[in-house]
């Protein structure tokens, strides 16, 4: 359905004062969201959506997108050399090469974040996070095929309020953050928020030569801030202005050996112990993100609203990684700068009549993207060192006109239709060189243009006021692009990605509201799914494949008494290629991969939790809330070929605990959390680079304490 709801929606709950943090055991089914461009309970939306409040995330120690998958059913977030791989319902972009955009779109207050390295957004000063499953495009600006993750910031408030948070935890974690919000004068409200956080990473370099400063990698060294201004010159006109800046300078040792390493040299030190590595070269990273936004909302009448949203995004990232995880000078990704600058403009006309609601939209988007990846093939002999430079620059334009309309035949029966006319243009130029043998020059380029009509039809029926159902067909689309150069210097283009999605859902509130049960079943037919393909002798390019996926989701929340809540959310997904061939680079054997499972698509994920509140009766120690939650994943495949045990992760379960104590007016709270209680070592990604398997381990046991004071 939606894709990028902004906090500037009229009547959004985000404009009201916020409650202090809570572990969120009884939170979720009644969150007000703006996924349909109007404020409504998540339970009343005819779509598969999960919403989590920002305070719930903070109390459970979730401060970035990587950890978000621990609380959202069916969502996978995987770090990969400073990028993020995101999948929902088993589908998403596994490619970080070329100019492929994410299959699952990530938004910050309606601003589309176009590149995978922007996916490590800090989850701070949020009103909520909305995760929508399936194609997006008939309600919002930028289209996506797999789904959308919407980070929605808290808005300025009409009364003065604020909060300060201090956190300490394992691996030398320290941090302070907060916000202040209120009216500057009649019709002018402001919100200031920011923070500073540091934490050692979980990956320890046990070698640490003199030229390697970082002892641990994958940690946090972040600073961030946001200023939001809301102007209401008249009762019908609202202007929202905001500027956000995020920066993280922690070294990213994303990859380390997960199996034996062989470089053809005797006496090479390596380790495949979880969260350990041996590195002879320094690791570093700088990730900066600037988001500027201007929104105008005019309520022309009780039935007509006009809105404009303007976004500017500048993202920069530079990483350096030692690529082989050994003490021997072999492979080093010395510098990988990435830069993306984009602007977008969206106009909407909303109509809200007795039986007929509609949205008309127009959207323009322009991005300029540059990336240059340096692989240093090291050698004890300095004269034999080679540097392979692979890069690309691209200009991406998108124009779209769309509408989404709902007509109510009766109070119980509604028809929803939508359409998007989408035009994409991608001008790219690829760069290649092997210094000092081959100079670095532009070797290929091209322009890809495509116009596509994207329809949606849905029928909604309420069996009773407490039981709603919907059935929907929609088409998602993502434009094509150009690859990084292959080993032969070519940079072939890859085509667009199209998804036909069929979905049936039922949402219900039963037992006088004590039980919430939501069910969805879906079938996906992918044409041109953008995936990584091996091309001999040593290239990996983005190509197109045919694939399908089907499955079912169930989300249950049961509160037998007001202070006790249980949740259960099993998700089943079956994915397979229906047409795709690729060559395994180590053996040079071509494989027909039809019938093979897609990467990062476990058949089963199960989220469960239990939460209990206790009345302590005191002034300072007034209420205690205890929450235990668990996430189970069945086998996850990391390689389409799936030839070795290291190409996959066996089933695993992670358990988290949380305790929150609050005073009588809930202005002071103390949250204690332990994530991955059993210190389970599980792989989130692996790859065989010819000398052995390199991969990434999920976060180990992590504990912390957060003290909050509201005023």
N, C-alpha and C positions, 0 to 999 in steps of 0.2 A: 504494500500500500504506500506508505509515506517514505520520505527519504530526506531527513534533515530538518526536523522541526526546530524552530528557533524559539528562544526564550522570550522573544518579543511578541508572541501571540497575544491578542487581546484576551484579558481575563485569565491568563495563565496563572496557575498556582504558584509559579516561581516569583511572582510579584509580591507575595505575602511574606511576613516574617517567618523565619525557619525555626524549627524545634532544634534543641541540642541533639548531639549524636546519640543514636541508639543502635543496638546491634541488628535491629531490623527483623527480629523473629516474627513479629506480627505485622510486618510491613510488606506491601507488594501488590495485593489485589485491588487496593483502592487508590493507588497512585494516579493523580491526574496527569495526563499526557496530552501532547498536541500533535500526535502522529497523523491525524486527519485534518490538520490545520484548524482545529477548534479544540477547546479544552473539554476533555471528557475522561471518565474513568477508564483505565486500561481494560477493565472487564467489559466495557461496552463497545469496544472496537472490533469490527468484523475482520480481524486479521491476526496472524500469529505474531505476538509482540510480548517481550518481557521487559519490564521496567524495574529499576533498582534505584533507590534514593541515594544521593551523594553522601549523606550521613551514614547510611548503612555500609557503604563501601569503606569510608574512613575508619569506622569502628572495627571493621574486620581486617584492617591493615591493607586494603586494596587502594594503592595510590597511583597506579599506572595501568595502561591497557593490557599489559602482559598478564597481570593477575586477574583481570576481569573475567577470564574464562572459568575461574574457579566458582563463580556465582551465577553464571548465565548458562542455562542448559543448551547443549548442542553447539556452543561457540568454542572455536579453537584459535588461540593467539600464540604464534611461535616466533621468537626472535631469530634473525638470520643475517649475520654480518651487518648489524645496524638497521636492517629492515624488519618488517613484521609480515608474517604470512597469516592471513585471516581466512578462516572458512566457517560457513554456517550451513548446516544440513549437509555437511560433507563436501561442499563445493566452494572454491575460492581460488585466488591466484597463488600458485606456487612459484611463479616466475618472477625473478627480480632483474632479469636481463632485458635489454631493449627498452622500449618506452611503453611497455604494457602497464595500464592502470589497474588498480585493485578491482577484483570481482565483487568483493564486499566493500561498500563505500563507508568511509569514516567522515563524520561531520562534527564540527564544533559550532554550535548555535546556528546551524544552517549553512555554514561555510564548508565547502567540500575540500578535503585534504587529499590531493591527487597522487601522492607518491608513497610507496611503502615505508620510507624512512620517517615519515611523519606520524606513523602509527603508535609511537611511544609517548603520546600525549599524557600529561599529568592529570590525574583525576582529582582536581582540587577545586574548592568553592563551587561545587556542582549542586544543582537542584536535583538532577536525576540523570540516569543513562537509559536510553530507549534502544532496544535491539529489535529490529524488524527483519523478518525472514521472507525471502522471495524477491522477485523483481520490483524495482522502484522506477518511477518516472512520470506518472500521470498526475502527481500532486506537487512535485518539487522540481528544482532546477536540474541538477546533474543526474543522469540515469545510471543504474547499476543493475547487474543481473542476479547476484547472489543474496543481497540483503544490505542492510545499513546499520551502523552503530552510531548513535547520535548522543554526543556529549552536550548537555544543556546546562549552561551556567545559571547560577542564581541571579536574579534581577535586583535592581535597586528597590528599596522598600519605602513606604510612605511614612514610617516612623523610624526613629533612630534605633539601631540595633547593631550588634557586633559580636565577635567571638575571637578568642585566641586559643590556639592548640599547640601543645608541646608534646613531642614524641621522643622516646628513647627505646632502643631495642638491640637485638643481637647484631653482630658484626659491626660494632661501633656506630650504630645508627643514632643520629641526633637530628632534630628538625623542629622548626617553629613556623607556624603559619597563622593566618587569621584574616578577618574582614571587618570592615565597618561600613554601614549603609544607612542612608536616611535622607531627609529633604534638606536641600540648601536654601530653598525658598519655595513659595507657592509655584507649583508646576515644574520644579527642578529637583530631581532626586539623583543621588550619586552612590556608587558602591566601589570601594577600593579593597582589593584583596591581593595577597602575595605570600611568599614563603621562601624558606631556604632549608634544604635537606641534604644530608650526607650519610652514606652507608658504604662500607666495604663490600665488594662483590663476593659472591660465593665461590668463584673459581680462583684457586690459589696457584700461583706460579712457584713451584717448589725449587726452581733453579735460581732465578733472580740474579743474573749476571750484573756487572757494574752498570751497563748501559740500559738496564731495564729498571725503571723507577717503580712501576706499579707492582705491588705484591699481590693484589687481588683484582679480578676483572669482573665485569657485569654488575657493578654496583651503581650508586647514585651520587651525583654531585650537582644538584639541581638548584636553580633559582628561578622564580616565576612571579609574575605580577599581572594584574588586570585592573583596568579602570573602566567602569560602565556608567554612562550618564543617560538618564531618561527625562525628556522634556515633554510636558503636556500643556502647550500654550492654550488649548481649548479642550473642552470635555470630549471632543470627537477626534482630536489629532494627537498622536503620540510619536515622538522621535526618540529612537534608541541609538546611542553611539557607544562603541566600545573599542578598546585596544588591549591586546593580550600578548605577552611575551613569555616564552619558555626557553630555558637553556639547561643543558645537561652536559657536563664535561667529564663524566666518569669513563674510564677505559672499558672497552667492550671486548672481553675475551669470550666471544660467543661460541667459539668452536674449540674442541680439544679432542684427543684420541679417545675413542670408545672401544677400540679393538687393537690388535697388534699392528705395529708400524714397521715397515721395512723400506729403507732408503738405499739398499745396496751397499751400505757402508758398515763395517764392523764397529761395535761398541757405541752405537747411538742410544742415548738415554731417552726413554719415553715412559709414560704411564697412562693407563686407561682407568685409573681409579676415579670414581665420580668426584666432580668438583676439584680436580687437580689437573695441572698441566705443566709441561716443561717448555719454557720459551727462551730462546736466545736473542730475541729482538723485542723492542718496546711495543706496547699496545697503547692506543690513545683514541679518543673520540671527542668530537665537539658537535652537538646537535642544537640548532637554534630554530625557533619558530616564532614568527610575528604574524598576528591576525588582527586586521582592522576591519570594523564593520559599521555600517550605517543603515538603520531601518526606519521606515516611515509607515505609520498605519493611520489611515483616515476612515473613520466610520461615517460614511456619507449619509446613511439612514439606518433605521433599525434592521433593514434587510441587506444593505449593500456596504461592503468594506473594500477598500483599496489599500494595497500594500506594496512597498518597494524595499528590496534588500540588496545592498551593495557590499561586496566582500573583496578584501585584498589580503593575499597570503604570500609570505616570503619564508621559504624553508631552506636551511643550509645544513649540510652534514659533511663531516670529514672524519674518516676512520683510518686506523692503521692496525693491521692484525698479522701476527706471526702464524702462517698458514699450515704448518706441518706438525706443530706441537711437540717438537723435539729440540735437543740441544745442538743439533747439527744445522749449519746454514744451508737451507734447502729451498724453501718457498716463503716469500714474505709479501703481503699486500701492503706496500709501503704507504700509499696515499690513495684514498678513494673519496674525492670530493663530489658532492651532489648538490645541485641547486635548482630550486623550483620557485618561480614567481608567477602568480596567477591573479586575475581579477575576474569577477563575475557580477552580473546585474540581472536581477529577477523582478518582474512585475506580476502582481496577482490581483484578480478581481473576484471577490467572494460574494455569492448570493445565498441568502438564507431565508427561504419562504416557507409557507405552511407545509407543503408536501414536496417541495423541490429545493434542493441545495446544489450549488455548483461552484467550481473553481475554474477560472480561466487564467492561464499563465503564459508568460513569455520569458525566455532565458537566453543570456549570452555569457560565454565563458571563453577565456583566453589564457593559455599557459605557455611559458617558455622554460624549458627544462634542459639542464646540462649535467653530464656525468662523465668522469674519466677514472678508469680503474687501472692501477699500475700493479702488475704482478712482477716481482723481482725473483728471478731464478738464481739463487745464490750459489756461490762456489768458493772454496777456500782460496782459490786463485782469483784475486780481484779482476784480472784481465778477462776472466771467463764469465763474469756476471752479465746476465741478460735481463732486460726489463721489457715486458710486454705491456703496451699501452692500448687499452680498449675504451672507447668513449662514444658518446652520442650527444647530440643536441637536437631538440625538437621544438616545434611550435604547434600547439594544439588549439583548435577552435571548435566550439560547439554552439550551434544555434538551435533553439527548440521552441515550439508552441504546443501547448497541451491543455486539456480540460479533463475534469472529473466531475460527474454529475450523478446525483442520487434522487430517484423519484419514489415516493411512498404511495403505493396503491392502497394500502390500509395501514393501520397502526402497527401491524405485524409483518407486512410484506413490502420489501423495498428492492428496487433494481438499481444497480450501480454500473455505470459505463464510463470508460475513460479512453483517451487517445493521446498519443504523443507523436508529433512530426519532428523527427530528429535529423540534424545534419552535422556530420563530423568531418573535420579536415585535419590531417596530421602531416606536417612537413618535417622530415627528419634528415639528418646527415650523420653518418657513422665514421669514426676515426679509428685508425689502427697503426701500430708500429712495433718493431722489435729492436729496441735500441741496444747497442750502437749499430747493429747490422742493417736495420731497415728504419728509415726515418718515419716519424709519426705524422700521418697526413690523413685527410678525408679520403675514404676509399669507396664510399657508396652513399646513396641518398635517394630520396623520392618523396612523393606526395600521395597520400591516400585520402580519397573523398568518398563519402557514402551518405545517402539519404535513406531513412528508414521510417516506416509507419509502425507504431507500437500500440496495439489495442489492449484493452482490459474489459472484461464483462464479469459481473458478480451479482448473485441473487442472495438476498438476506431475508431470513424468516425467523420470527420469534415464536417459538412454541408456547411460551408463557413469558411474563415479564422477567422471570429469573433464568430462562433457558433460551439462548439465541443461537442461530446457526447461519452459516454462509457457505456458498460454493462459488469458486472463482477460477477463471482462466485469464492469464496475463502473459505478456511477452516482454522479456527484458533484453537489453542490448548493450554491448560495449564495443567501441571502435577498435580498428586495427592499428598497427604501428610498424616500426622498423626495428630490426635486431641490432645488437652489438655485432661487430665483425666476427665472422667465423675464421677458422684457421687458414682458409684459403683467401682471406681478404674480402669475401663477399658479405653482404649484410641484407639477406632477403627479407621482404616484408612478410608480416603475418596478417591474416584477415580478421574481420570482426567476429564477435561472439554473440550468439543469439540463444535465448532460453525461452521455451514454452513451458509455463508453469500451470499445473492443475492442482487445486487445493480445496479441501472440504474441512470445515471446522465447526465445533460446537463449544459454546461457553456457557457456564451455568453457575448459579449461586443457589445452594440447597441448604436444608436444615436451618432455616431462618438466618442464613448468612454465615453459619458456622463452617460450611464446606464450600470451597470453590474448586471446580473441576473444569479444566479446559482441554479439549482434544483437537488435534489437527492431523490430517493425512494429506500427503502430497505426492505428486509425480512430476519430475523434471525431465525434459527432453532438450539436451544441449546440442546445438549445431555450431561448430567452430570453436569449441572450448579452448581457450588459450592456455597451453601447457608447455613445459620445457621438454625439448626433444634432443637426444644425443645425436651428433653428427660427426662421424670419423673425419680426421684422426683424433681430435681432442676438443671438439666444440660442443657447446650446449646452447641451443637456440630456442626461441619461442615459436611454436607452431600451433596449428589448429587440429583438434580432434573431435570426434563425435562421442557423446557420452549420455548416460541416463542415470537418474537417481530417484529413489522412492523411499518412503518411510512414514513414520507416525510419531507424534509427540503427545505426551500427557503431562499436564501440570496440575498437581493437587495441593491444596492448602486446607488444613483442617484444624479448627480451634474448638475442641470440645467444651472448654471453659475459657473465659476471657484472657487468662494469663498463661495459657499453654497453647503452643502452635506446632504443628508438624507439617512439613512439606515433602513432596516426592515428585520428581520430574524425570521419568525415563524417556529417552529418545532413541528410536531405532532408525537407522539409515542404511540403505543398500545403494552402493555406487558401482558403476562399471563402465569401462570404455566399450562402445559399440563399434568403433572404427578408429584404429590408431596403430601405427607401426613406429618402432624406434630401434636404434642399434645400441647395444650395451658396449660402452667405450673400452672396457678392459679386455673383453674377449672378442670385440668386433663382430659379435653375432647379432644379426637382425632378429627382432621378435615381433610377432603379431600379438598385440596387447589387448585385443578384443576379449572382453570378459574379465579383465584384470581390474582390481579395485583402485580407485583414485587415492592419491596420497592424502594423508591427514584427514581421513574419513573413517573413524571407528564406527563399527556397526551399532554399538551400544554405548551411550553415555547415560549415567544415572546421577542426578543430584538429589540429595536428601538432607533434611535438617530437622532439629528439634529445639524448641526455645521455650524457656520457662521464666516467668517473672515472679519475684518474691517481694512482699511488702516488709521492709525492715523496720518501719515505724519511726525512725529517727529524723532529725532535721538535716544533718549532713549525710548520713547513710540512710536514705529513705527507700531506695528501690534497687534491687539487684536483678539483672537479667543474664541468664546463662544460655548460650547457644552452642550446639554441636552440629557441624555440617560435614558432609562427605561427598566426594565426587569420584565416580568409578568410570574408567574408560576400558573398553575392550581393546583388542589388538589394533594398533595403529601402524599403517604401512608408510614408509618414507620413500620407497623406490617403486616405480611402476613394475620393474622386473621382479622384485621381491625374491631374489635368489639366495640370500643369506640371512641368518638369524639377526644380523646386525642391520638389515634393511627394515626392521620393524621393531616395535616395542610391545612386549607381552602385556596382558591386562594388568592394571594396577588401580589402587584406591588411595586417595589422599584424604586425611581427616583434619579438620580445622576446629579449634575451640575459641570461644570468645566469652568474656564476662564484662558487663558494664554496670557500674555503680553510679547512682545519681542522687543529688540532694532533693529536698522537698519541692523546690520550684523548678528543678531540672535545669538549673543554670550552670551547675558544676557537675561534670561527669568524668569518670575515669574508666577507660576501656583497656582491657588486657586481652591480648590475642596470641595464639600459637597456631601457625599455619604449617601444614605437613607435619603433624604431630609425630608420626612414626619415622620421620626422616627418610621417606621412601625415595630411592634413586630411580628415576625413570627418564628415558631419553625423549626429547621432543623433536629432534631432527637428526638424521645421519646422512653421510654421503661417502662413497668410496672414490678417492682422488688418485688411485693408482698405487699409492704407497701405503694404503690402509684406510680404515674408517675414521672420519672426523665427525664429531657431532656436538650436540648441546644437551645438557642435563637440565631437567626442571629444577625449580628452586628447592633447596634443602629446607630442613626445619628452620622456621623463622619466628621469632617472638618479638613482642613489643608492648609498650604501654603508652597510651595517649591520654593526656589530661586536657580537658576543655573547660573554658570558662566563658559563658555568654553574659552579655550586658545589654 
